[in-house]
Amino acid sequence: MTAVGYARLAQHTEIKARRPAIVAEVRPVSRLDTAPGIIMVPSRMAPDKDDVYGHIMFALKHEGINLQILSQALPLVPESLLREEFDNSPNSQYLRRACFLWEHFTGETIHRRQQKLTQNYTRLFNPKLYFTGSERRDERWRVTFNGIGSMAYCATVRRTPLLEAQLAKDLLRKAAKFTESLPRDILNRTLSWAYLSETQDSFAIEKEAVNADKSRRFVEVLKQAHEGIVINEDSLTDLQNIAIDNPFIKATSYRNEQNYLGTAQTGPLGVTYIPPDHVLARELMDELCNLANDPPEDVDPIILGAVVSFGFVFIHPFMDGNGRLSRFLFHQLLCKTGGLVNGLVLPVSTVMHQNESDYLDALKSFSEGTAQFWNIEWMGDVELDFDFRGHSAIYRYWDATQCCEFMALCAETAIEKHLKEETVFLNRYDQIYRTINERFDVVSKDLGNLVMMCMQHHGRLSNHRRKQYQYRVPEEVFDALEKAYRDVIDEVTTVADPAP
């Protein structure tokens, strides 16, 4: 099929860009139509194959904004052509957008006939199609930049049905209301569990064993999400040092060498992702930190958290510890924007670990398309040489839609399932413990262990456990525990099951 718009521009020999998530192609249709992942274009609407300007204008009119491609395609258009087109159609909002972007990406000026424009401002990103950020006006072209980020680093998030449905649930407000309804003791124990769960599964995602010291270190990192620290190279380096226990891989700054992610397989075939070189990575981190420290007010915290978290992973500014810090940044953005209160963290790592294939798919939505722009040479042993043959726009401008969808689903599961299940568990534990403690004289440690065992085995204490405690606990306690469990489970509601 003949590609049109962004898909055609991405095929241009001078443009190094990923294939668009949604492609436009000439199809045997009488009018413009859509299907999953495709825009079907009648042949009469398709520009000539080599008409760069024509494909740019088609894309701006029918496909939205793709800065990764536009940043490379627009400089291929002569100033004289844009000047002539604009002078002939000064009221065209699409031409104003094209001219605004052309001047930004080339650093040159279009010498138009009309010096001062008075038209209404037009937004670069259509808010009906995209989640948009703070608005910054360009008076010269009467264009408002409203991307999530800046013209130097911008993530696009499409308004998909899944994201619209998830965000309409207002999950973070519900989480705040839920935690506020809990008794202080239950809340404190739930928070302790949430920090521990997030810590253990954050390490599990990276296939790394966790011990008491590692756990303590990462909990210390997570708690700083509620402290409103400024995110920059110094603070991130300090957090990396806390999260990492190996003194040989503690960072003193962002990395000054190329790194990569890979499998156990040696050589180029084992490489799964190559982040930007250290010079570009430092520049992009400055932009990402600006977004994290001054987030747009009207963007949902889950969207912002996902963009900053995954953006950090894709930039990979440290040689180690990036994954853990990315999950800290997700919580940092939720806290900074008021999405998380009462000291709460969401056990999103638990959900990510349980849905590892979906997490990998979210990562691959960006990482898989970048490998084609790198040449990897095996230098012998384990040494690899990396030569980037792409364009910085590949890392500057990216589609974060799938990453945001994944984190929205993770947040819902973390809140509606794991947090609420833990509070129900704690309430039931307390009820069973009180029931037995009021009737029998049992050492508190033994009683606590038996209650936990009974609950973990759905109300049954095995013969092994009964024999284990037969000389420390009266025989009737075992049966009483099982009955207390049944009584609690049979209750219609508990303290931890408030109405939504």
Secondary structure, DSSP 8 states (H G I E B T S, - for coil): --EETHHHHTTSTT------SSEEEE-S-SS-EEETTEEEE-GGGS--TT-HHHHHHHHHHHT---HHHHHHHGGGS-HHHHHHHHHH-TT-HHHHHHHHHHHHHH------S-SS--S--EESS-TTTB-----EEETTTTEEE--EE-SSSEEE-B--HHHHHHHHT-HHHHHHHHHHTS-HHHHHHHHHHHHHHHHHHHHHHTT----HHHHHHHHHHHHGGGTT---SHHHHHHHHHHH---GGG--SSS-SS---EE-SS-SGGGEEE----HHHHHHHHHHHHHHHHS--TTS-HHHHHHHHHHHHHHH--SSS-HHHHHHHHHHHHHHHTT-S-TT----HHHHHHHTHHHHHHHHHHHHTTTGGGEEEEEEETTEEEEEE-S-THHHHEEE-HHHHHHHHHHHHHIIIIIIHHHHHHHHHHHHHHHHHHHH----HHHHHHHHHHHHHTTS---HHHHHHTTTTS-HHHHHHHHHHHHHHHH-S--TT----
